[in-house]
Amino acid sequence: MSTLFVFARIHPKDEFHDGAKEAIEEIISVTREEPGCVRFDLFEGSQDTCLYLFEEWLSPSDLDAHYDKAYTKAVFAQYDNWLAEPVTITKMHRA
């Protein structure tokens, strides 16, 4: 099974940008300790106000387990009010 790469574009409303960024920052270290997590990095757009996550997982089931964690669900729940548009998630495999 090949490694799964995930690229997520998160576009918070202006008034929730800092809160969204802090919520993600709070789960970075625990996410990196999850089984199957190779990489979980947060970036900010230099030409927009979006946040970007670049993730690498050993398998799709490892990513599914991450989505099932209470702290991940808590961030997703906050997105309901915080986001200007839905998160765009692109899943990729190395060519």
N, CA, C and O of each residue as an XYZ file, in Angstrom:
380
protein
N       0.837     -1.177      0.000
C       0.000      0.000      0.000
C       0.887      1.246      0.000
O       1.877      1.321      0.728
N       0.511      2.223     -0.832
C       1.343      3.414     -0.941
C       0.923      4.485      0.068
O      -0.203      4.501      0.565
N       1.853      5.353      0.340
C       1.623      6.455      1.257
C       0.539      7.372      0.691
O       0.465      7.602     -0.516
N      -0.299      7.888      1.591
C      -1.358      8.809      1.212
C      -0.938     10.224      1.593
O      -0.563     10.482      2.737
N      -1.001     11.125      0.642
C      -0.727     12.538      0.874
C      -2.050     13.287      0.846
O      -2.925     12.988      0.033
N      -2.192     14.257      1.735
C      -3.418     15.035      1.816
C      -3.054     16.514      1.804
O      -2.162     16.959      2.526
N      -3.765     17.261      0.968
C      -3.598     18.705      0.910
C      -4.963     19.311      1.193
O      -5.911     19.084      0.441
N      -5.072     20.078      2.267
C      -6.350     20.675      2.652
C      -6.252     22.191      2.606
O      -5.325     22.787      3.155
N      -7.219     22.801      1.946
C      -7.316     24.266      1.883
C      -8.465     24.678      2.787
O      -9.604     24.249      2.603
N      -8.145     25.525      3.776
C      -9.100     25.945      4.788
C      -9.245     27.464      4.687
O      -8.277     28.201      4.876
N     -10.457     27.923      4.388
C     -10.678     29.357      4.194
C     -11.607     29.894      5.283
O     -12.826     29.920      5.108
N     -11.025     30.323      6.410
C     -11.859     30.873      7.479
C     -12.353     32.282      7.137
O     -11.729     33.013      6.368
N     -13.486     32.633      7.732
C     -13.945     34.017      7.652
C     -12.893     34.870      8.349
O     -12.226     34.411      9.276
N     -12.749     36.112      7.899
C     -11.697     36.990      8.441
C     -11.711     37.047      9.964
O     -10.660     36.983     10.602
N     -12.904     37.168     10.546
C     -12.986     37.319     12.002
C     -12.642     36.042     12.765
O     -12.446     36.082     13.979
N     -12.568     34.914     12.067
C     -12.249     33.643     12.717
C     -10.880     33.088     12.300
O     -10.518     31.978     12.688
N     -10.130     33.848     11.520
C      -8.844     33.361     11.016
C      -7.914     32.944     12.152
O      -7.385     31.833     12.144
N      -7.712     33.828     13.128
C      -6.780     33.529     14.219
C      -7.259     32.346     15.051
O      -6.449     31.509     15.449
N      -8.551     32.261     15.320
C      -9.092     31.139     16.079
C      -8.939     29.823     15.348
O      -8.620     28.801     15.956
N      -9.168     29.842     14.035
C      -9.010     28.621     13.235
C      -7.546     28.180     13.226
O      -7.244     26.995     13.369
N      -6.656     29.131     13.060
C      -5.226     28.815     13.057
C      -4.803     28.233     14.408
O      -4.093     27.229     14.454
N      -5.230     28.850     15.489
C      -4.877     28.364     16.828
C      -5.446     26.977     17.091
O      -4.780     26.144     17.704
N      -6.665     26.718     16.637
C      -7.281     25.399     16.841
C      -6.479     24.308     16.148
O      -6.295     23.221     16.695
N      -6.004     24.601     14.946
C      -5.183     23.629     14.220
C      -3.833     23.474     14.902
O      -3.348     22.357     15.081
N      -3.227     24.588     15.282
C      -1.921     24.520     15.952
C      -1.984     23.674     17.220
O      -1.024     22.981     17.557
N      -3.105     23.729     17.916
C      -3.249     22.975     19.158
C      -3.255     21.466     18.950
O      -2.942     20.721     19.879
N      -3.607     20.996     17.745
C      -3.654     19.543     17.525
C      -2.461     19.020     16.720
O      -2.376     17.820     16.456
N      -1.559     19.889     16.336
C      -0.421     19.450     15.513
C       0.424     18.402     16.233
O       0.686     17.337     15.674
N       0.847     18.679     17.441
C       1.760     17.748     18.110
C       1.102     16.402     18.392
O       1.738     15.364     18.212
N      -0.157     16.394     18.830
C      -0.816     15.105     19.095
C      -1.093     14.346     17.805
O      -1.043     13.116     17.780
N      -1.381     15.070     16.747
C      -1.601     14.414     15.455
C      -0.314     13.766     14.963
O      -0.339     12.642     14.460
N       0.808     14.463     15.105
C       2.084     13.908     14.650
C       2.472     12.640     15.418
O       3.279     11.848     14.932
N       1.908     12.446     16.603
C       2.186     11.251     17.400
C       1.256     10.084     17.063
O       1.461      8.971     17.547
N       0.243     10.328     16.242
C      -0.702      9.266     15.891
C      -0.009      8.196     15.046
O       0.874      8.503     14.245
N      -0.419      6.929     15.232
C       0.112      5.866     14.372
C      -0.194      6.175     12.907
O      -1.321      6.527     12.558
N       0.803      6.043     12.073
C       0.624      6.250     10.643
C       0.817      7.663     10.162
O       0.822      7.898      8.953
N       0.979      8.628     11.070
C       1.203     10.013     10.648
C       2.688     10.221     10.383
O       3.520     10.064     11.277
N       3.002     10.572      9.157
C       4.386     10.841      8.770
C       4.641     12.354      8.805
O       5.719     12.810      9.186
N       3.620     13.116      8.397
C       3.771     14.569      8.303
C       2.414     15.228      8.511
O       1.394     14.744      8.021
N       2.415     16.338      9.244
C       1.205     17.131      9.461
C       1.671     18.564      9.667
O       2.038     18.949     10.777
N       1.657     19.354      8.596
C       2.239     20.693      8.616
C       1.212     21.741      8.205
O       0.447     21.541      7.262
N       1.206     22.848      8.919
C       0.293     23.953      8.659
C       1.040     25.084      7.960
O       2.151     25.452      8.343
N       0.399     25.626      6.921
C       0.955     26.749      6.164
C      -0.104     27.842      6.057
O      -1.302     27.569      6.134
N       0.350     29.080      5.880
C      -0.546     30.202      5.615
C      -0.294     30.695      4.204
O       0.847     30.751      3.744
N      -1.372     31.050      3.525
C      -1.231     31.576      2.176
C      -0.518     32.918      2.182
O      -0.762     33.757      3.049
N       0.366     33.117      1.209
C       1.062     34.399      1.114
C       0.286     35.384      0.242
O       0.575     36.581      0.242
N      -0.708     34.875     -0.507
C      -1.495     35.746     -1.369
C      -2.986     35.689     -1.040
O      -3.806     36.268     -1.753
N      -3.332     34.989      0.041
C      -4.720     34.916      0.469
C      -4.749     34.725      1.984
O      -3.701     34.680      2.629
N      -5.929     34.615      2.538
C      -6.056     34.441      3.985
C      -6.346     32.985      4.357
O      -6.810     32.697      5.460
N      -6.071     32.092      3.441
C      -6.344     30.677      3.679
C      -5.240     30.021      4.500
O      -4.098     30.480      4.540
N      -5.629     28.934      5.149
C      -4.700     28.059      5.848
C      -4.614     26.779      5.027
O      -5.590     26.361      4.405
N      -3.442     26.165      5.033
C      -3.235     24.950      4.253
C      -2.583     23.889      5.126
O      -1.627     24.167      5.851
N      -3.100     22.688      5.052
C      -2.487     21.558      5.731
C      -1.890     20.635      4.692
O      -2.544     20.291      3.707
N      -0.649     20.233      4.908
C      -0.035     19.207      4.082
C       0.231     18.029      5.005
O       0.954     18.143      5.996
N      -0.365     16.902      4.661
C      -0.290     15.725      5.524
C       0.234     14.532      4.734
O       0.056     14.439      3.520
N       0.881     13.627      5.451
C       1.333     12.367      4.862
C       0.976     11.267      5.852
O       1.325     11.338      7.030
N       0.276     10.250      5.359
C      -0.196      9.133      6.176
C       0.238      7.824      5.540
O       0.307      7.712      4.316
N       0.528      6.846      6.365
C       0.961      5.548      5.851
C      -0.164      4.807      5.132
O       0.095      3.996      4.243
N      -1.417      5.085      5.514
C      -2.538      4.411      4.864
C      -3.814      5.230      5.016
O      -3.905      6.082      5.901
N      -4.790      4.978      4.164
C      -6.085      5.651      4.314
C      -6.741      5.347      5.670
O      -7.430      6.205      6.223
N      -6.541      4.167      6.198
C      -7.154      3.842      7.491
C      -6.520      4.669      8.614
O      -7.194      4.987      9.594
N      -5.247      5.019      8.488
C      -4.620      5.899      9.480
C      -5.255      7.290      9.431
O      -5.482      7.904     10.473
N      -5.537      7.782      8.238
C      -6.206      9.077      8.103
C      -7.619      9.001      8.673
O      -8.057      9.913      9.374
N      -8.328      7.923      8.377
C      -9.675      7.749      8.928
C      -9.643      7.757     10.454
O     -10.510      8.353     11.093
N      -8.639      7.092     11.039
C      -8.506      7.074     12.508
C      -8.260      8.491     13.033
O      -8.760      8.849     14.100
N      -7.493      9.298     12.294
C      -7.255     10.698     12.678
C      -8.573     11.474     12.679
O      -8.848     12.227     13.613
N      -9.383     11.294     11.639
C     -10.668     11.983     11.558
C     -11.606     11.573     12.698
O     -12.515     12.322     13.058
N     -11.385     10.400     13.255
C     -12.246      9.885     14.315
C     -11.815     10.335     15.719
O     -12.528     10.077     16.689
N     -10.680     10.993     15.838
C     -10.188     11.470     17.136
C     -11.078     12.621     17.638
O     -11.556     13.440     16.852
N     -11.285     12.662     18.939
C     -12.132     13.702     19.538
C     -11.610     15.105     19.227
O     -12.398     16.007     18.944
N     -10.293     15.296     19.276
C      -9.739     16.633     19.022
C      -9.905     17.051     17.568
O     -10.077     18.238     17.288
N      -9.859     16.113     16.645
C     -10.091     16.438     15.234
C     -11.557     16.790     15.023
O     -11.873     17.765     14.342
N     -12.442     16.004     15.603
C     -13.875     16.284     15.481
C     -14.225     17.643     16.081
O     -15.106     18.335     15.571
N     -13.544     18.030     17.161
C     -13.804     19.326     17.790
C     -13.439     20.480     16.852
O     -14.166     21.470     16.767
N     -12.318     20.346     16.154
C     -11.932     21.381     15.187
C     -12.941     21.424     14.043
O     -13.377     22.502     13.641
N     -13.311     20.263     13.520
C     -14.292     20.212     12.429
C     -15.619     20.847     12.859
O     -16.255     21.536     12.061
N     -16.037     20.628     14.093
C     -17.292     21.202     14.580
C     -17.222     22.731     14.600
O     -18.209     23.401     14.293
N     -16.079     23.276     14.954
C     -15.921     24.735     14.966
C     -15.950     25.301     13.547
O     -16.363     26.442     13.339
N     -15.518     24.515     12.584
C     -15.523     24.963     11.194
C     -16.924     25.350     10.728
O     -17.063     26.202      9.851
N     -17.958     24.744     11.296
C     -19.329     25.048     10.865
C     -19.611     26.543     10.895
O     -20.306     27.057     10.018
N     -19.087     27.240     11.879
C     -19.303     28.684     11.995
C     -18.153     29.517     11.451
O     -18.344     30.663     11.044
N     -16.964     28.937     11.447
C     -15.761     29.711     11.139
C     -15.463     29.888      9.666
O     -14.818     30.865      9.287
N     -15.915     28.968      8.819
C     -15.422     28.949      7.449
C     -16.249     29.776      6.480
O     -17.477     29.819      6.562
N     -15.551     30.433      5.559
C     -16.190     31.182      4.489
C     -16.671     30.247      3.387
O     -17.580     30.587      2.630
N     -16.063     29.076      3.301
C     -16.437     28.059      2.314
C     -15.971     26.701      2.841
O     -15.110     26.639      3.718
N     -16.534     25.623      2.313
C     -16.119     24.296      2.805
C     -14.633     24.024      2.567
O     -14.032     24.532      1.621
N     -14.070     23.219      3.441
C     -12.677     22.800      3.280
C     -12.551     21.996      1.990
O     -13.396     21.157      1.681
N     -11.496     22.263      1.252
C     -11.185     21.479      0.059
C     -10.083     20.502      0.425
O      -8.995     20.911      0.833
N     -10.358     19.215      0.282
C      -9.374     18.192      0.618
C      -9.018     17.425     -0.643
O      -9.889     16.893     -1.332
N      -7.730     17.377     -0.933
C      -7.223     16.625     -2.079
C      -6.354     15.514     -1.558
O      -5.377     15.756     -0.849
N      -6.710     14.274     -1.912
C      -5.927     13.102     -1.501
C      -5.107     12.649     -2.705
O      -5.616     12.566     -3.823
N      -3.829     12.359     -2.461
C      -2.918     12.049     -3.558
C      -2.025     10.866     -3.189
O      -1.801     10.571     -2.015
N      -1.527     10.201     -4.225
C      -0.497      9.168     -4.096
C       0.665      9.559     -4.986
O       0.473     10.195     -6.022
N       1.864      9.185     -4.587
C       3.039      9.501     -5.387
C       2.932      8.805     -6.742
O       2.580      7.627     -6.817
N       3.236      9.538     -7.807
C       3.148      8.998     -9.169
C       4.339      8.102     -9.466
O       4.442      7.555    -10.564
